[in-house]
């Protein structure tokens, strides 16, 4: 392996992409082509049988009862909040360390996001801080299973039950992750998923889903996504054009069969990273709790000299990312709409340090070693 790394380091053309969607699609091209051909043959381009089949399979995968396909993870969150009648004057507790899509739905409903700080080692919602943020206006809690790792849900659900609050899981990065043996998506009142192409379960475009065990909530979300039609041309309330298209349903239906296998590979590669990076001075790894089974949508480290490390890795042909460098409470679009909250010190610090290393199921193990060697090399000089 040392010889392989030396050969790679001596080559000017080494490139480690951050992700490689084409490699995944190529590995199952025949099945994908057949599935998409069915949609074309039947002209079922909006909703239709392929979407229905996928919805059923995904609900079962999530150990839940119903899945409502839609056009994005952002729309799924909006549908969930609308179905729970959350609106102006209501507050929803969530985190600032996430992608902005997590809070768009709150804002779209006219509700107010209330941010709670995160744990330093997992970078997930600090459940111990949630109860202090609850007011008479609080209607729901929206935990984010960020980077593929579940939030500690049992104490959160106990808090929600004690205060009569809804729990909406943002599982956009956690397809297949488990919490104490249970799939994320089966724990709260509604769970929301994104199938953006780069996700562990990625579509060939935009797509999402909301999962629930409630037939009433499922029915209402199905209506809301399709212009709130009770029946054809009968609209009981203001609705949205959030439908999933047939091609996405067909593609996702094929890929879902491989998701557990792909997640297992991600976990194996993540262990390869962690084993060799855990002792690097100045570098912190995201903790994985004993009760969790993360699916490592992203492999995120924290580094005091994050920007310098990224520049060094870039020069070595290693593509990295920032997830997320500007917390939501510092975003101009959100800052004026949110409620003033307690100190978000951990969130602010993490935003300045997080760096995502390449990780995807098709990533060769020797490239992981190349990345690790590059980090160690930088450490010896700069960390």
N, C-alpha and C positions, 0 to 999 in steps of 0.2 A: 504493500500500500504506500509506503514511503516513496518508492520509485515512481508510482503513479502520480503522487502529489508533486514530486520534483519535476516530472515531465510536464505536468499541467502548469506549474509555476514558471517553467521556462518557455512557455508558449504564449505569444502575445495575443492569441485569438481565443483564450479561455473566456467563456461566457456562462454564467449561472443565472438563468432567468428567475424572476421572482415567482412566476407561475407559468404553466405550459398547458393551456386549454386544448390546443391542437393535438398534443400527444394523447390526451385522454379521449378526445373524439375519435382519433384514428384507431385506437385500440378496440373500439366497439362500432366502427363505421358501418358494417353490414347491418347490424340491428337498428342503428339510428336511421339509416337510409330507408329501410323497410317501414319503420314507424312513420316517418315523415311522408312517405309515398302513400300510406293509407289516408292521411289527412288530405293530401292533394286529390287523391282518387275520389274521396267522399265529399270534397269541398266543405269540410267541417272546420272552417278556419277560426270561428269564435265559439268558445265553449265546446259543446259536442261530446261524443263518446270518449275520445281519447282523454279529455279533461276529467270526465266522470270516473273513468277507470283509474286514472292517477289519483284523484281525490280519495277514492276508496282505499287504494293501496297505501297512500301516505298516512291516512288516519290510522290504519292498522299498524304501520311501521312506528308511529308515534305512541302506540298503545292508548289511543283515544277512539272516539266514536265517529266524529265528523271532521271533514276537511273541506274548506271553501277556497277554491283556487281563485286567484286574482292576478292583477298585472304587475304587482311589485310588493316587496316587503313593507314599504312605506304605506301603501294602500291597505295592506292587511292590518296594520296598527290603527289606521284611521277607521276602518270598518269595525274593528273590535271595540274601540271607544264609542263609536256611534251606536253600536248595538247595545251597549251598556248605558246609553242615555247620558253620557258624560258631555258637558257643555259649558257655556259661559258661567263663571262664578265657581266652578269646580277646580280642584287641585289634584294633580297626579304626581306622585313622588317617583323620581327616577334618578339616573346618574348623569353627570356632565361628561364623563369619560366614555364616549361612544360616538358612533357616526350620527350625524344630524337627523337621519331618517327616523331614529328612535323617538324624537320629540316632535317631528312635523305633525304627526297625527293628533297630538295633544293640542298643538297650536291651531290646526285646522278646525278642531271642534270648539274652539274659543275658550278652552280650559287653560290653566296656568301650570307650567312645569315647575316643580319644586325639586331642587337638586340636593342629594345627600352625598357625602364623601365616600371614597372607595377604600378598600383594604390595600395596604402597601404591597403585600406579597402576591395577592391574586389579581389586583387591579379591578376587582368586582365590587358591587354594591356592599358597603359595610352595613350589614343588617342591624347591628347593634345601635346604629345611629338613626334608624328609620323612625322609631316611635316618637322621638323628640320633634320630628317634622310634621306630625299629624295634627291637623286642626279640624274645626267643625266643617271646613270646606273640602277636606280631603275625600276623594271618591275612590281612588284606585292607587295601586303601587305597580310600577312597571320595571321589574328587574331585567337586566340585560346580561345574557349568558355570553359575555364577550370573549372573543378569541377561541370559542369552542368549549369553554369551561363553565359548568353550571354554577349559578348563585346558590348559596346555602338556603334552600327553599323551606324546610320545615319550620324554623323559627319565624321566617317571613310570613308563612301561611298562618301561623298562630297569631301573629300581630294583626294580620288582616281580619281574621275571624273575630278577634277580640273587639275590633273597632268597626266591624261591618263593612269592610272594604273589598273591592275586587282586586284580583291579581292577574295581570296580563304579562305573560312571558315574552320578552323579545328574544327569540331563538334564531335570529337571522344568521348567526354564525355558528350554530350548535346543532346542526342536523345529525341526529343519532347519538348525541352525548347522553350520558346517564348520571342521575343523581340518586345515590343509595340504591342502585340497581334499576331505577325507573327512568324511562326516557324523558328527557326534557320535552315539553309540549303536552305532557299528560298531567302536569302538576297544578297549574293555575286554572282560572275560569276560561281563559282563551290564551292560546300561544300563537305567535306570529313569526313566519318564516320568510326569508328572501331567497329567491333562486337566481339571483344575479349570476352571470356566467362564471365568475371566479369563486363562487361559494363551493363548499364540499359537495353539495348537490346543485349543480348549475344548469340553467336553461340555455337556449340558443338566443337569448334576448332577455327582456325584462319579464319577471314572473314572481309570484309570491303566494302565500296561503295562510289562512287563519284556521287553527285547529281547536276543537272544543268537544266536550262531552255532552253539552246541552243541545237538544234538538231545537229548542226555541231560539237560541242564539245563532245556531247554524242557519236556520231558515231565514232569520232576519238579515244575516250577513249575505246570504245568497240573493235576497231581494235587493239589498242596498247596492251590491256590486253591479247589478243589472238595471240601473235607473229606478230602483225601488219599485219594480213592477210586481204587484200582487198577482196579476195575470196580464196577458198581452194588452198594452195600451191602458192599463189601470195602475195609477201611481199613488200610493197611499201616503208618501212622504217625499222629501227631497232625497234623491238618490245620486248615484255616481256611475260613471262608465269605467268600472274597474275589472272588467272581465278578463279571464285568462284566454289566450288564443290557443287553438287546437294544436299547432306545431309545438308549442312549449309543453303542453300536456303530454304529447307523444314522446318528446325527447326526455322529459323528466321520468316518464313511466319506464323507459329503458334504463336510464341511469340509476334509478332507485334500487334496482336489483343488485347493483355493484357497490352501493354506498357503504355498507358495513365493511366490505373488503378494502375499499379505498381508505376508510377511516382507520382500519387496523394498520395499514401501511404508514399513514400519517403518524400514528402513535409510535410506531417502531422508529421512524426517522427522528421524531421528537426526542425519544429516549437516547438516540445516537448523539444528537446535539447536546442534551442535558448532561450525559455522562462525561463529556469532554469539556464542557463549558462551565460546569458548576464551580470549578476552582479558580476561575479567572478573576483576578483582583479588579474591583471596580465594576464588575458586571453582575447584575441580578437577573435571575430567571423567574418567569411566572411560576408560582407554586401550584402544584396539583394536589388538592385535598385527598385524604384517604378515601372519602366517600364519593369521590368524583371519578368519572371516566371522560376526560376531555377528548374532543375529536380534533383538536389543534387546527382549527381553520387558519390560524396564524401562529407562528412561533415568535413570540415577542420577548425581547430582553430589555433591560434598563441599563443605561450606561451614562456616567457623568459627562463623558466626552462624546455624546451621541453623534453630533454633527461631524466631528472629525473622524470618528469610526466609519460612518457612512461614506464619507468622501474617500477614505482609504479603501474600503471594499469596492466602491465604484471603480476606482482605478485598477483594481484587480479583476474586473469583469463580473463582479457579484452585485446583482440587483436587489436592493432592499426597499423597505417602505416605512412610512410613519403612520401609525394607527393608535392614537390620533394626536397631532402636534398642537392643536388649538382646542381647548375644552369648550363645551357648548356655552357655559356661562360667560365666556369671553367672546362669543360670536355676536357681531352687531345685530343680526336678525333675531337673536334669542334674548340678548341681554336686556332689551327694553320690555320684553314680554314676561319674563320669569319673575317669580317671587324671591325677594331677598332671603337667603338661606344662611345656614351656619357656615363656618370656615371650610373651604374646600382645599385645604393645604395639600393633602396627598394627591388629589386630582391634578392640581396645578404643577406639582413637582413631577409627577409621572409624565405629563404632557411634554415636558422638556427633555425627557430621558428615553422614551420608548423608541425601539427600533425593531422592525419585523424582518427576520431573516428568511431566505427562500425556503418554502415548504409546500410540497404538493405530492400526490401519490406517485407520480411518475418520476420524481427526482431521484437520480441514481445515488446510491450511498457514497460513492467516491467523491461526488460533488459536495455532499454534506461534509465529508472530511476536508475537502479543499476550503470550504467556508470556515470550518473550525480552525484550520491551520492559519488562515488569514487573520482571524480574530486574535489568536495567540500571538501572531507576529506583531500585530498592532499593539497588543498589551505590553509586549516586551520593550516597546519603544515609547508608547504614549499614555497608556491608561494609568 
